[in-house]
Amino acid sequence: MTRSVAVRRALPTSPFKARIEAPRKHFAVGDRVTHDTYGLGRAIGVERDSDIAVLVDFGSRRERITQPYAAMFKL
Protein backbone atom coordinates (compact mmCIF):
# COMPACT_ATOMS: atom_id res chain seq x y z
CA MET A 1 0.00 0.00 0.00
CA THR A 2 1.49 3.36 -1.03
CA ARG A 3 0.37 6.61 0.42
CA SER A 4 0.48 9.84 -1.55
CA VAL A 5 1.40 12.99 0.26
CA ALA A 6 -0.34 16.21 -0.71
CA VAL A 7 2.04 19.10 -1.28
CA ARG A 8 0.79 22.33 0.19
CA ARG A 9 1.81 25.45 -1.65
CA ALA A 10 2.17 28.77 0.16
CA LEU A 11 0.33 31.75 -1.21
CA PRO A 12 2.57 34.30 -2.93
CA THR A 13 1.55 36.91 -0.34
CA SER A 14 2.15 34.66 2.66
CA PRO A 15 4.47 36.17 5.31
CA PHE A 16 5.78 32.68 6.09
CA LYS A 17 7.30 32.35 2.63
CA ALA A 18 9.24 35.61 2.80
CA ARG A 19 13.00 35.24 3.05
CA ILE A 20 14.59 37.05 5.93
CA GLU A 21 17.84 38.65 4.92
CA ALA A 22 20.44 39.18 7.62
CA PRO A 23 21.83 42.70 7.87
CA ARG A 24 25.18 43.16 6.14
CA LYS A 25 28.22 43.57 8.34
CA HIS A 26 30.37 46.66 7.79
CA PHE A 27 33.85 47.12 9.17
CA ALA A 28 36.11 50.17 9.27
CA VAL A 29 39.86 50.53 9.72
CA GLY A 30 40.65 50.37 13.43
CA ASP A 31 37.64 48.26 14.44
CA ARG A 32 38.32 45.59 17.06
CA VAL A 33 36.96 42.24 15.87
CA THR A 34 36.76 38.64 16.95
CA HIS A 35 36.91 35.67 14.60
CA ASP A 36 35.82 32.12 15.44
CA THR A 37 39.06 30.63 14.06
CA TYR A 38 41.71 33.34 14.52
CA GLY A 39 40.57 35.05 17.75
CA LEU A 40 40.85 38.76 18.58
CA GLY A 41 42.16 41.25 16.05
CA ARG A 42 42.03 44.75 14.59
CA ALA A 43 40.92 45.72 11.09
CA ILE A 44 43.86 47.34 9.30
CA GLY A 45 42.43 47.54 5.79
CA VAL A 46 39.04 47.56 4.07
CA GLU A 47 38.51 46.83 0.38
CA ARG A 48 35.76 48.83 -1.34
CA ASP A 49 33.83 49.97 1.73
CA SER A 50 33.74 46.46 3.22
CA ASP A 51 31.88 44.99 0.25
CA ILE A 52 34.68 42.59 -0.68
CA ALA A 53 37.17 41.92 2.11
CA VAL A 54 38.73 43.15 5.34
CA LEU A 55 42.41 42.78 6.22
CA VAL A 56 42.72 41.92 9.92
CA ASP A 57 45.82 41.83 12.14
CA PHE A 58 45.43 39.04 14.69
CA GLY A 59 48.80 39.69 16.36
CA SER A 60 50.71 36.64 15.13
CA ARG A 61 49.24 36.73 11.62
CA ARG A 62 47.36 38.89 9.14
CA GLU A 63 44.36 37.47 7.34
CA ARG A 64 42.18 38.70 4.50
CA ILE A 65 38.59 37.87 5.48
CA THR A 66 36.03 37.94 2.66
CA GLN A 67 32.25 38.31 2.60
CA PRO A 68 29.88 37.17 4.16
CA TYR A 69 31.96 37.53 7.35
CA ALA A 70 29.95 34.73 9.01
CA ALA A 71 32.64 33.93 11.57
CA MET A 72 33.73 37.53 12.32
CA PHE A 73 32.05 39.98 14.66
CA LYS A 74 32.73 43.59 15.65
CA LEU A 75 33.43 44.21 19.33
C-alpha atoms as one frame of an Amber mdcrd trajectory, in Angstrom:
protein
   0.000   0.000   0.000   1.493   3.362  -1.026   0.372   6.609   0.421   0.478
   9.842  -1.548   1.398  12.995   0.258  -0.340  16.206  -0.707   2.042  19.096
  -1.280   0.785  22.328   0.192   1.812  25.452  -1.648   2.167  28.769   0.164
   0.326  31.747  -1.207   2.570  34.303  -2.931   1.547  36.908  -0.339   2.149
  34.661   2.661   4.475  36.170   5.306   5.778  32.681   6.087   7.304  32.346
   2.629   9.237  35.615   2.800  12.998  35.241   3.053  14.585  37.053   5.932
  17.842  38.654   4.924  20.437  39.184   7.615  21.834  42.705   7.871  25.182
  43.156   6.140  28.218  43.570   8.339  30.374  46.656   7.793  33.848  47.121
   9.170  36.114  50.166   9.269  39.863  50.532   9.723  40.647  50.367  13.433
  37.637  48.260  14.444  38.323  45.587  17.060  36.960  42.242  15.869  36.756
  38.638  16.947  36.913  35.667  14.597  35.818  32.121  15.437  39.056  30.633
  14.061  41.713  33.344  14.525  40.574  35.050  17.753  40.853  38.763  18.583
  42.165  41.251  16.049  42.034  44.745  14.590  40.922  45.721  11.090  43.864
  47.336   9.298  42.426  47.543   5.791  39.045  47.555   4.066  38.510  46.829
   0.381  35.764  48.831  -1.337  33.833  49.974   1.734  33.735  46.464   3.225
  31.882  44.993   0.250  34.676  42.589  -0.676  37.169  41.922   2.111  38.726
  43.149   5.340  42.413  42.777   6.216  42.716  41.925   9.919  45.817  41.833
  12.138  45.434  39.037  14.687  48.802  39.689  16.356  50.711  36.642  15.133
  49.245  36.732  11.623  47.362  38.886   9.142  44.357  37.466   7.341  42.177
  38.697   4.498  38.595  37.866   5.479  36.031  37.938   2.659  32.251  38.308
   2.600  29.878  37.173   4.158  31.959  37.527   7.350  29.947  34.732   9.006
  32.640  33.935  11.571  33.732  37.531  12.319  32.048  39.983  14.658  32.730
  43.595  15.647  33.432  44.209  19.328
